[in-house]
Amino acid sequence: MGATGQVSKLVLITSLIITIAHSCSVKLEPKVPKYLEKPLKFDFYKKSCPQASGIVEKVVSKYSEIDPTNPAPLMRLFFHDCFVQGCDASVLLNSTTKIVAEKDASINFSIGDFNIIDEIKAELEHACPETVSCADVLALTAVHSIHQAGGPLYPIELGRRDSLTSYAPSSTTNLPAFSLNISGLLENFANVGLDLVDLVALSGGHTIGQGHCSSISNRIFPVVDSHYKKGYGQDLLAQCTDNGTLKAPAFDANVQFFNDPVTSLTFDNQYFKNLQMGLGLFTSDESLLTDSRTQRLVKLFAEDQDKFFKQFGVSFRKMGKINVLTGTQGQVRKQCWVRSLPVTLSLVVAVTTLMVISGGRSVEAQLVNNFYATHGCPNAENLITSVVTSAINSNKANAPGLLRMHFHDCFVRGCDGSVLIDSPSEKDAIPNQTLHGFEVIDAAKAAVEKACPGIVSCADILALAAQISVKITSGGRITWKVPTGRRDGLVSSAADPLTFLPAPNSNVATLTSKFATAGLSVPQMVALSGAHSIGVAHCGAFANRLSPTVDPTLNPAFAASLKLQCPAGSNNVVNLDVTTPTRLDQVYYTNLKANKGLLTSDQVLETDPSTSGLVTANSNFNTFAANFRSAMLAMGNINVLTGTAGQIRLNCRKFN
């Protein structure tokens, strides 16, 4: 059959399906399982997914070991979800071209760890497809996060369903602000059916987690709040400003502090003891002690941790039932960040896809964790990890080389392995002539080809190699699960890198434009720039900062050192981070604050007011680690090819 005949047949069948869907829509709706007809229950998934809680516990435990600050934001996600239109996972939905979702509301600017929720959901979908809701994932994640931080393992009822809507204004209206007094807080809690005791007990969640300068500005300007313990408020002020004084302070809204400065990572009753000592961070904290309506409960919980734990559990479960969707309400999303298609439309899309794909084989439509576990090469990631780890152990320069190669690949046509093609190709472009580590990708490809011929893409190998490089150079402190399922591109042009890659002499406006073209934000740009914590640059890349005159934003002693390493006309290499050159950490940002950024594109992040606050925020390792992980995941999704797009190269250096 010719192409025209195939299209006609496709249109005819699609029309038939839509007609049937409209005329017999009831028959197209799935029969509701018996367990969905029941309200919330402790054993809701006993038969349908008995391993659900264990899967959540495993992933939460893994990320808690990687970064012990992770339990706090995971617990906080559940709070921010439940207070806005109920515990329905609306906080997880992404914004669309028409609607700004909750997660993008200004009050939610500091929430994160969405990648951990995505990994949990992916594992649950593998074990029990379309069974465990994202709303229940948030509930279970909060439970196990509290336990990982040293608190009790609270039982919680399950059976929630996921919302179909998410609106940013709802967050601004319904979430309690840090600046509220007790009257304001009580009104806010009463709106969702919670009382004064719930308010005090749930505020104890601040025993873990962090707050930003922006949330305490009212307590340190124009004068430091007298309720702060002597010295504590002044210390907060010093960390929020450049000069630490009240005289024209250069306020940095993004600096973070632990809510509990005494037992920062432990879920206990120290928060209430801190209130009595003047160590309550926010106005909403301090007001619990100074208001007679709540003062008694603060004293009770400070003196008796068991009573706090018991009441927190009661109030936590109560919060977890706010406006829940059950039965046939809402849906169970397959991915937590996007609504699932209606059944009728899903059927049309599924059949259409089968018609278009040669041989009638269905394929994955997007990246997923552990893609190859169910697509013909279950040992792929282990093989790649072994090869890349060995290569980095043999030559430390391979780590920054592989990380940089992934950047250069994703920014040009997307993460499609086009940078790996031999000349004539992207490799010929000036920005790519210093790339190295191609032989490591070749070795990893050879290993997976031997085990599973024609299955694993070069684009996925490169993405995994970058993640392994980060894990090793950060000492295991920065890691993430790489979603896979990319396909390899069919085009590689030397003209593209000059168009899309940011140059080393770029200013912030140019950098912002380049990153925006790739779909990345300014905070992601600053976080990804932290990759310059490792690796080297050639003298030519920053010669403009040394001659004919020295860049005034360059530290004089540092400039003198660079001149010695880069005599006129040389193209030697210099470490991008002169302090910890082989370790991926936050020191890159502290170097910028000391005017020791090597490239113009580095130092402008500190000198430009639009990004200097982000530089300061990322000077905290935990903040940088979280931001870098998130930004790497976002970058790894740029214009990826999936399904039948592109190809799976047999040799990463040439097209099939």
N, C-alpha and C positions, 0 to 999 in steps of 0.2 A: 504493500500500500504506500502511495506517495505521501509527501509531507502534508499536502492539502487534505488528503483523505483522512490522515491521522488526526489533524486538527478538527475536521468536521465530526469525526466519531467522538472525539473528546468533548466537544461542545454539546453534542446530542446526549451523551451519557450524563454529563454534568447537569444539563437541563432536566433530564428525567429524575435524577436524584433530588434536585431542588423541588421539583413538582411533588414527588412522593413525600418529601420532608414536610411540605406545607399541608398536604392533604391527609397525611397519616402521622402527624408529629408526635402523637402519644406513643405510637409504636417505636419511634426512633429514640425516645427517652429511655435510659437504662432503668431496669427495675431496681428500686431502692432496697439495698440489703437490710435485713432485719435489724442489724446493730445500729443503723442510722436512725431508726425510728425511736430510739431511747434517748433520754436526756443525758447530761454529763454523768459519768460514772468513773470510779477509780479503775475498774477493770474493762474499760470501754474497748480496748484493743486486744483483749485476752485471746480471742479466737482469730481475729482478722490480721493482727500484727503483734504477736506476743513479744517480739524482740525490739519493739519500738523504743522503749525507755533505755534499754541496753545500748542501742545504737547511738542515741543522743548522749548518753553518759560517756561512751568511748571517745566521741569526737570532742566533747567539751573537755574531757580529761587531757586529751592530746594537746589542745590549744592552751590549756591552763599551764601545762608543763613548759610549753614553748614560751609563753609570756604570762606570768602570774597576775597581770592586770586584766586579762581577758574576761574573767568571771563578772566583773562589775558592769561593763557595757552590755554583756549578754543578758544580765538580769534587768538592766535598765531598759532594754528594748521591749520587754514584756510590760513594764510600767507604762512606757510611752504609747504602747499599742492599746492597752486596756482603757486608758483615760480618754481616748479619742474614738468615738463611736463604738466602743466595746472591744473585747478581746477577740479580734477577727482578722489579725495579720494585715490590716490595712496599712500599717506602718512600713511594710515590706514592699509594697507595690511601687514600681518606678513611675515617674512622671511621663506623660505623653505630650505630643505636640499641642494638644488642646487643654490638658489638665495638669496643674502642678500638684504633685502628690505630697502626702504628709512628710515623707523623709526629706523633702526639699524645703520645708518650712524653716524660717530662720531659727526658731526655737529648737529645732532638731539638728542644727548644724554640727553638733558634736557627737551624734550617735553614729555607730559604725558596727564593725564585725559582721556585716551582712554576708561576707564570703563564708563565714563559719556556718551561718544558718543555711546557706546554699549547699554546703558540703553535707550537712546533716540531712537535708531534704533529698539530695541525690542518693545517699546511701539508703534512705527509707524507701525511695522510689524503686531502687534496685531490689530491695528485700520484699516490699509490699506495695506494688504499684497502685497509685491513685487511692490510697487508703488513709494515710495519716495527714491531717490538715496542717498547713503552715501555722495556724493559730495554736494548735496543740504542740507543734515544734517549739514555738516561743515559750509556751508554758513549761514544757519539759526542760528546755535549755536553761530557763531561769532556775528551776528546781535544782538541777545538777550543778549549775554555776555557784549557787549558794553553798551547796555541799562541798564543792571543790575548794571554796574559800574558807572552809572550816566550820560552816554552819550545819544545822540539822538537815537530814534528807527528808524534806517535807512530802507527804503524799498529796496528790492533786487530782481532781476530777478531770476527765478528758471527754472528748466528743464534740469539740468546737468545729465549726465550719468556717471557711474563708470568705471574706467580704469581696464584693465586686467593685467597690468604690474606695477612693482615697483622695481627700482634699486638704491641701495645705492650710487653708484658713481654719479648719477644724482644730488643728494642733495649737495654733496661736490662741484660740478661744478657750480650749479645754485643759491644756496642760498647766499645772501649777507653776508659776514663775518663782525664781529664787528670791525675788525681792518682796514677796507677799508676807504680810503679817498674819497672825492667827485667824483673824476674822476673814481675811481673804482666802486663806487656805481652807478654812472650814466650809465656806461657801462653795469652793471648788470641789472639795471632797463630797459634800452633800449632793452636788449635781450628779454624781455617779453612784449614790447610795452608800457612801462610806461616812463614818462618824468620827468624833473626836479621838476615841481610842485608836481607831484605824489610822488616823492621821499621825499620831505620835509613834505608833508601832512601825508603820511603813516608812516613816522618816528615818528609822533606824537602818534602812538600806544604805544610807550614806556612810555606814561603817566601812564600806569599800567604795572605790571609785574616785574620780577626780573632777575638779571644777576648774573653770577658766577665769582669768582676770575680768573678763567681760561680765561675769556673774556676780562679782563682788565690788564692782566699780563704785556702787552707791555706799559701800562701807569704808572705802579708803579715800574718796574724794568728796568734798574739798578737804575734809580732815579725816583722820583715822578714827573709826568707831571706838568709843571708850569701853564698849563691852568686850572687845578683844583683850585677851591676856596681854600684859605689858610685853612689848617686844614682838609679839606675834603679828599684830596688824602692821607694824613698821616693816617687818620682814616680808609680808605679802606685798606691801607697797614697793619695796625695793626690787622685788622680782618682776613686778608689773611695769616698771619704768626703767629708762636708761640710766637715770642719775640717782634714783632712789630718794629723791626729795620732793617736796610739794611745789617747788618752783618750776613752773612750766614743764611738768613731766611728759616724757614721750611715752604715752600709754600703749602697752602691747596687750591687746584683748585675748591673744591666743595662748599665753603662758598658762600652764596647768599646775595645780596643786592637788595633793591627796586630800580628800574630804576628812579623813581621819589621819592626822600626822603622827599618831602614836603606834597603832597596829594597822598600818595602811592596807595590807593585803588580806587581813583576817576578818571574817564575818563574826563579830562578837558584840558585846554591849559597850565597848570603849567609846563609841560615838556619844552616848549619854553622859559618860564621865567627862568627856571633852567639853560638853556644853557647860558643865558645872565649873570647868576651869577656864572658860573664856576662849575655847578653841573651836567654837562652832563657825564654820566657814561662811555660810550664807545667812542672809537676813531671816529666811524661812527656818533655818536651824536655830539661830539665837533666840527667835521669838518663842520657841517652845519652852525655853527656860524663863524668859522674862514675863510671859503671860500667865496669870494665876490659873487659868483654865487648864493648862497643860503641864504646869510646873510639877505637880504631884506625880504625874506619870513618868516624867523625866527622872525624877529622884528614884522612883520604884524600879525602873528598868536599869538605872545605873547601879543600884545595890543588888539586884537579883537577875543574873543573866538568864536563868531558866525561865523566869516569868516573861522576860523579853522574847526569848525564843518561842515560847508557847503562844504568846499573843501575836507575834509576827506571823506565825503559821496560820492562825485563825484569820487574820486580816488579809494575808496574802491569798488564801483560798477564796475569800469573799471578793477581793478585787478581781480574781481570775474568772468570776462569773458575770462580770459587768456586760450587759447587753450581748451575750453570746448568741451566735447563730447555731442552730442544731437541726437535726432531721434532714429535710430537703432544702433548708434555707442555704443561701450562698452556694459555695462549691468547695471541692478539695482541689486546690491548685496543683498542677504538676511541677511548676517552677514558682517559687514564692514571690518573684518580682513581677510577674505578669499574670493577668487573668487567663484561665484556660478557655479555649474556644467552646461555644455552645455545641451540644452534641450534633445537631443537624449540620452546622457548618464544618465541624470536625470531620464528619463523614464525607462531605463533599471534597474537602481538602485531601483527605486520605486517599479517596478513590482517584482524584485527579492526579495526585502524585504517583500512584501506581501506574496510571496510564502513560505518564510522561517518561518514567524511568524504563530504560531498556531492560528486557527480561522480566519485568514485573516485580523487581526487588524494591522494597521500601528501604529508605536510608534515614540517618539522623539529620534533623534539620538545624541543629545548633550544637555548640560545645557542651560537653557534660564531663563530670569527673569519672575517672576510670573507664573512658570510652572503649579502650581496647580490651577490657576485661570481658566484654560481651560482643566484641567485633573481631575475633579471630587471632588475637595476640595478647593473652592475659599476662604474659611476663614482660611485656614491652617496657614498661616504666622501670622495672628492676634492671633490665639489660642496659638501658640508657644510663641509669644512675651509676651502674658499675663502671661503664666506659668513661663517662665524664668525670667521675670522682677520681679514677686512676690518672686521667690526663692532668687534672688540676694538681694532684699530689706530686706528679712528676715535674710540672711546670706551673708555678703559681700565677704566671701571666695569663694562663688560659682562662682563668675565672673572669677578670674584667673584659678579656677579649670576647668571650661568648656572650656576656651580658650586653656589651656594646653592639654586637652583631644582631642580637634580638631587637634592640632599639632601632637600628638602621633598617632592619627588615620591616618592622611594623609601621614605621612612619612613611614608607614608600609602597603604595598599593595595598597596604595592610599586611598582616602576619601570614604571609603565604610562601615563605622560603625563597622568594625571588632574589634575595641578596646572595644566595648560595650558587647561582648559575655562573659558570665560567664565561670569560670574555668571548664575544662582545656582550656586555651586560652591565648591571648596576655596579659590579666590582670595578669597572673602569672609571667611574666618577671619582673626582678628587677626594671627597669626604670618605670614600670607601677604600682608598688605596692603602690605608694603614690598618685595615681590619685584619685580624688573625684568629686562628682557631678552627679554620675550615676542616683541617685534618681530623679534629676531634668529632665533628659532625659526621664526617665520612666513616670513622670507626664505629660510631654509634649506629649509623645506618646499616653498615655491614653486619653488625651483631643482630639487629632486628630482621634484616632480610634473610639471614641464615635460619632464624627461628620461624619467621612468619613472612614469607615472600609476598611483596606487593600490598602490604596491609598498612604499615605505619608511615605517615607523611613526614617529609623533611621539615615542614613548618612546625609540627608538633615536637619533633626532636629538638629543634632550636629553642622553642618555648620552654621545654623541660630542662634543657641544658642551662638556660639563663637562671631558672629557679634553683637548680642544684648549685650553681656558682654563688648565688646570693646566700644560700643556706650555709655553704662551707665558709665563705669569707666573713659571715656574721657570727661564726661560731655556733651555728644552729639557732640563733635567736630570732632570725627573720626567715620565715618559711610559709608556704601556702600550698594548697592543692591546686595543680594546674588543670583546668578544664581542657579536654582534648577532643579531637574530632576534626581538626583543621585539614584542609586539602591544599595541595601545592599549586601555585600560580603558573600561568602559561606565558607570562610576559616579564622581561627583565631588561630595562632600558637605562643606559648611562645618563640620559638626560633627566631622569626623575629625581635622583637624590639631591641634586642642586636646587630643585624646586621645593622639595618637601622637608629636607633635613635642616634643622636650625644650625646656623654657623657659629663658630666659637666667639665671634665678635658681635653677636646679636645683642640688642638692647631688649628690655622687658616687653616693649610693644611688639617687636618682631617675634620674640619667643612666644608670647601669648597668641599671636596670630597663627604661628606654625602649629602650636599644640591644639588650638581651636579647630584648625583644619582637620586634625586627626581625631576630633571629638573629645579632647581632654581639657579639663578646667585648669585655672590658674593654680589652685592648691595641688592638683595632680602634677602640674609642671614643676612646681618647687620640690615636691616629694621625689619625683623621678630624677631631678637634677642631683639628688643625693647619691646617685650611682657613681658620681665623680669622687666618691669617697675612696674608690679603688681605681687603679689603672694609671696610665701615663699620657702625656701630651707632648707633641714635638714643639720645639722652640718656635717654629714658624707660626704656630697657632696663637701665640700670645706676644709675638715680636712687637706688635703695635702698642703694647703696654710699656715697652722698655725704650723704644726709639721712635722718633728722634728725641722725645722727652719722656720722662717717666710718668705714667698714669698717676695723678694725684690721689686716686682712691686705693693705690697700692701701698701697703706697709713699707716704709723706707728700707728697713733691714731685710725684709723679704725680697724687695726689688734688687737690692745689692747682691743677695745670694743668687737670684735668677740670672743676673748679668754674668756672674762667674760661671754658671752652668751653661749659659748660652752666649758664648762669644760671637761677635759679629759674623754673620754668614753661616753659622752652624745650624744644624737641625737635630741637635741632640734631643733626648727625651727627659722629661722631668715628671716626678710624681704629682698627680693631681691634688692629692692630700699629703702635705709634707709632714703631718704629725703621725697619722696611723695609716700609711700608704697601702697596706695589704689587708686592712680590716674594714668591712662595710659597717659603718656606724654613724653617729650623729656629729662626729668631729668636723666633718666637712662644713657644717653650718657654723660651728664655733670659729672655724678658720675664717669664714666669710665675715663674721662679726669683728674679727681682728684684722680685717682688710688683707687677708691672705688667700683670697680666691685666685686661682691661677689664670683662668680665662675671663675675658670680659663678660661672657654669658653667665659666669658664676657670680662674679662680684656685683653685677647689677641687681641681683636678687636682694642683696642687702641694702644697696644705695637707693633703690626705687621704693618710695613709700607704699606702693600697692602690693609689694611682696615682702618687705622687711619684717613685718609681723609674722609671716609664715616661716621665715628663716629662724626667728627666735623660737617659735613653737616647735619646730623640728629639731632644735638644739637639745630637746629632751629625747632621750633614746626611745622610750616607749611610744611617744607621739610619732616620732619618725618611723619606727618599725611598723606601726599600724597604718600610717599614711602610705608608706612605700608599698606594703603588701597590697593595699586596696588599689593604688595607682597601677601597679604591675598587672593586676588582674584586668583592670580596665584597658590598659594598653594592649594586652594579649588578645583582646576581642576586636581590635580595629579591623574592619573590613575583611573578616575571615571568610574563607571559602568552605562550604560544607556540602553535605549531600552528594550530588553528582557534579558540582562545580569543580573546575580545575582537574587535577589528577593526583595520583600517588606516584611520585617519581621513584624509579628503581635505582637511580643514581642522583644524588642531590645536586650534582654539578651540571646536569644537563636535563633537558626536557625529554620525556619518553618519545 
